Every structure is written in C-alpha cells, then in structure tokens.
Amino acid sequence: MHCAILWDNDGVLVDSERLFYEANRTYFADLGIDLDVSLYFEHFLCNNAGLWHLLRDRGWDDQRIAEGRAQRNRLYASLLRESPNLINPGIESVLEEFVGSCRMAVVTSSAREHFDQIHGRTNLLRHFELVVAAGDYAREKPDPEPYQVAMNRLSVEPRDCIAVEDSPRGLRAATAAGIDCIVLRSELTEQHSFEDAFATVDSPIELGWELRRWLARRSAA
C-alpha cells in the first residue's frame, strides 16, 4: 500500500466541531461577546485565531487568558461527556472500505485529552496506524506542519496522499503540504465553496465516491 488517507478528526470522523462551537459560544456569551456561526467560521475555522485577542484588548494578560482557555476546555469536555455517540453517521463504512487499500492516519488539531476522551468511546482508532495531534508539532493548521509530520512518520510523499478535512484552515494546511484534499462540509461550513479542494462533498457516501475517483486517477497517472 503506497497511498495514504490522512483524516481530520473534529467534523470529519466525529461530530465534535459543533460542540466546540457551543463551548466557545457559551464561554464568550458570559463575557458579553456574541459568537455567532459566521464569527466562529471566520476566527476558528478559517484562521484558527479564536477570540482571545478581544480579551487582550480588554486588558487580559497571558495568565488570565490561559485560565479562560482552561474554563472553555472544561465546558467542552463536559459537552463531550454528555454526548452518547459522536461518530459521524456513515463515516465508519468509508473507513472500513479503504483501510485495506490505503494506509490511514489521523491528523488533527485536537488536544490529546479531548481526542482521547472522544475515542475512548468509539472503536474508530483500530483503523489507523498513526495519530498526529496537538503537541506533536509546533505550528497548528493552517500551517502545513501537522501534515508534514504525518507524512514523515509514514514515510510517504505528498503525491501519494489525500487529506479529508472539513474547514478552510484544514484545506489550507493540506494544500500547503502539497496534498490533495477532499472537504466534507457540515452545517458550520455548508456555505463555503472550498475552491482549492480536489472535491467538496456533503455526505460520507459522496466522500467514498471521491476517494475512489482519487485512487483511480492516481493509478492511471
């Protein structure tokens, strides 16, 4: 197997991106900041910047912001605990189809504690030989480093890889690493065009079609 499918986690494998949005929305609402979907899309899903700069403008120092992040993370962890099944419907069938023909890895910006909390209640990790998460690299998506780390550990070249993402920053990270990328849209990203993607899909069924198309094109090259 000389090809590799590199999977994002939140919003692709599991329906956790909306919970992270809710945790942030709740946290910032208590501070008088209305984090609507468009603002979340711009600051979290496009640029990975968050809204902490708004709190710096209010005079918050690094320690207070770190405490704020910790409080937000506790809210997120609580929402994860309250969700009985986070697996995106249909995604496991796609994993089972391709695990025998391509190498599989997870490349995520998730903190390990949240990633482990999620997958302690799924059986998805059996499909993957590698997980690259926050702490395994210095620069997060949209920087290409997470994908570069994964490719280095798998000893594969960009031309042999395809990424599955759900956000503009994930797409930018993959394309900057020289990797084709399929974007699986969600309610948070359904209005975005993702023009640089190999394909944009709205369901795991469509995702399977596009992965087969990519494999066929690669085999014919």
Steps between C-alpha positions, in 0.01 A plus 500: 500500500675814376210741547387666821174663606556762770185574696408803704314411818253768612222541247622209287531185710289632784231764544695699758561828317148621582562423869822700494302784348238473775769500771656814358163666444399437860832617640514823303129574554572529872748773408248688287639377165251350253684224316266424213570240231651749254740635761596148604558406137727800443709485817509128576444306179680733260788644699520302826531829685217473754365809670767539765628815333173669601577421862855632461343824381316505833829473685513126567855373549639160399415337831139612494462385139651161590244472781228590251614231259496247782145598593390474135668159476311380806174606336598310186597188696164511676314515168704205372409296806131575450501381137434125480619445142721744313588289195390673181226281348635303205867579555592158640387327181738722303786417735430128470502522119838667466701371795610198299613693194661811651695581811294708741593771748323768704641853475320725744532823696317340791661501841594147599274512805196578288601258225543218753172592670316474169659179378485328834136442400549420131664209325633712216869505588540135403496620138805726538869432535586854609346796685660844475339743747577825682838465668649301212586816307586864571262676259131410465287499187480701272878448514597185305717365783243251640475335158876513450550324832250229401660444161846482654387239755325296232791543254265606219517778242232768450406359159405173672269666756156647518354685798140509618414829669196707596634856530683767301800488733523123460481533123773767506722277715463204265552695178801682648648156570444407135216259575170466315207561734134400507282722718202352682273794569286537812233741624780734606665504156223422252505848345872497420619404150844348583627583152846346548370158602534187288129458575236634736238259633201514730480140620718195571344328198629778274831486683537133409432581134768769496758286676446231237535763226827623652637145522402432139664821379814425699520146360466632145773763541 
